[in-house]
Amino acid sequence: GTIVAERIADVILLFFIIGIAFISQAELIKNYLFKEGISGTIFSLVMLFLLGVIGLIGLKLIQRAKRGFFLKVKTFVNGLVEGALSILKMKNKWAFIFHTIFIWVMYIAMFYACTFTISETTHLSFSAIIVGFVVGGLSMALTNGGLGTYPIFVASALTLYGVAENPANAFGWIMWTAQTLMVIVFGGLSMILLPIYNRKSD
């Protein structure tokens, strides 16, 4: 139950961070899609309206779904809602919520810290860091641990902020290597130390 709640909390926070990235970078997205035209604020409002309409249509289809793709989506959404509600019923819910938020803040802080490894990325704004973090996180879904995809996706995001291709690629690989080594080192230590700790607890 706790593991499921953790995953659901992670999904909710990931969607929240994606929303922040989208809203904060509306002007950049608009300029990337259209060379000239509406302002970033109007673009954000239009996109939010369209997403709202699509969301309402999707919600109706999901509610009426009895088979196929929309039934799978309905099952997923119901599980998400039930899991989110179960978090509120936990005995130590506030500690759980605090540690979940703290972990994600540290994820972003790690990304930020790595920008100081290369001079070309030290100028990046907080918004740029959020976008790079989100894009890199989404790339993890394509391959195990983001192998091969994470550096490419992060580099593509950084080039939108004026970082040259080579430094952007280098940063992507530095970031991926740092994360992977951290998982290997601390994961290995956990496998060694946890049995010892559990034996002493018994």
Secondary structure, DSSP 8 states (H G I E B T S, - for coil): -HHHHHHHHHHHHHHHHHHHHHHHTHHHHHHHH-SSSS-HHHHHHHHHHHHHHHHHHHHHHHHH--SHHHHHHHHHHHHHHHHHHHHHT-TTHHHHHHHHHHHHHHHHHHHHHHGGGSGGGTT--HHHHHHHHHHHHHHTTTSGGGTTTHHHHHHHHHHTTT--HHHHHHHHHHHHHHHHHHHHHHHHHHHHHHHHHHHHH-
